[in-house]
Amino acid sequence: MGTVLAPAPPHSDLAPIPGNPGLPIVGYTARYMRDPVAMWRERYERYGPVSWFGGFGTRFVSLLGPDACGVVLSNRDRAFANGDSWRYLIGPFFDRGLMLLDFDEHMAHRRIMQQAFTSQRLARYAEGLNLAIEEGLADWRPQQGFRVYPATKTLTLDLATSIFMGGAEGTTRTQLDRVNKAFIDCVQAGTAIVRLPMPGGRWWRGLRGRAALETFLRQYLPARRAGDGDDLFSALCQAESDDGERFSDDDVINHMIFLLMAAHDTSTITISTMMSYLGQHPEWQQQCRDESLALDAYPTYDQLGQLESLDLVMKEAMRLVTPLPTMARNAVKDTEVLGYFVPKGSFVVATPIFTHHMPEYWPEPERFDPGRFASDRREDKVHRYAWQPFGGGVHKCLGMHFSAVEIKLVMHHLLRRFTWGVPPDYRAPMDYTSLPFPKDGHPVELHAR
Ligand code: HEM
């Protein structure tokens, strides 16, 4: 069973968590970054669904498989919180973002923020997105070896600037590129092994990035408070819960920085993965294109439901390359998961990426097969927590519907403008240093239609 993390209390039926720390300090960090699914598989076979391991400078209890993940996501006896564990990973960079708040305070903020994601708001974001996407795609030049990931990253940042911020009046391209760099520094700082602000180091760059983002957003705050814009920034400034509660200026800035981060890399990797797989599967690409061509050039929010094949492809892309591979929690009291004793203060990680690749739930898990989500198969329904790219419970992604609108609209415009191909034997070299990204940028052969 490896080394015992904490013995179960005397006279309890609970078992101690098995596991091992790996190398001193670094633990399993390098193995995780190389191939998290293979690492989790090895541990699952050796220790089962609940085990502890060392990595990222501390110890975590890993929860593998939908049963174990379900316990912390549903969090029935309120034994798990988000704040300390997420703060450990991304804290100083995304401090007081919604995902890092807990219990009553979290619910109070979530209630206000929900007002920025109503169907009416989504319909208005969709209108703005159509125009901004067309503008952004005008820069995409057909060529062999077109690198989809960096191009999509630039596009989603531009979309965030217009849809989240209502434009960034007076900001130049170079300044926007610096903002993009600040995001990347913040996101990557989370998995730094040296977690101290040593000049030039990853943690230090993350702190600088956070300061740059605050300055950037604060300059637009007065105008967004005063106006009645349709952008997310204005929505957060105006949002009011049923009891009339509103966000303070600091709240708005903290939430904006978190939202920009939450929306940016997750949507980017999903679009990029969809393009890469569709390049390898021309039959699915054409099926999606046919549905897009049957729709208006600028579809409304309600019309997006007609892009049925694209919906299946999106779900399959999120299964294969899970944008948020793990979710962090900390035990706020002694508790248990599947009969194992979890002492108060433990850091815990739920691992949807592992569940999404379990042959126990998904036939041929490495195969791109969007039809598995179709109504006649619904392989995702085999277990309540089999497909969880957006998490579950009270912290379930608040931007889930927004992200579907953004991803589908980008794909819709791409499918109408371009065709593309990827060799059938291509395998993306993925990097899991922070959120997943393809080291080669997901090259495709891009043609204008
Ligand atoms: C493919 C796209 C996305 C994926 C896969 C994704 C995934 C997730 C996951 C797994 C969580 C839960 C984290 C946890 O429980 O610890 C989460 C939370 C969150 N996401 Fe997303 N996300 C996506 C896009 C977005 C977008 C576009 C937005 C905003 C516009 C957004 C806003 C949020 C917020 C605010 C939370 C925190 C919710 C809370 O704690 O109550 N996400 N997301």
Residues whose N, C-alpha, C, O or C-beta is under 5 A from the ligand:
A	BS01	HEM	L98 M99 R110 L259 A262 A263 T266 S267 T270 P323 L324 M327 A328 Q388 P389 F390 G391 V394 H395 K396 C397 L398 G399 M400 F402 S403
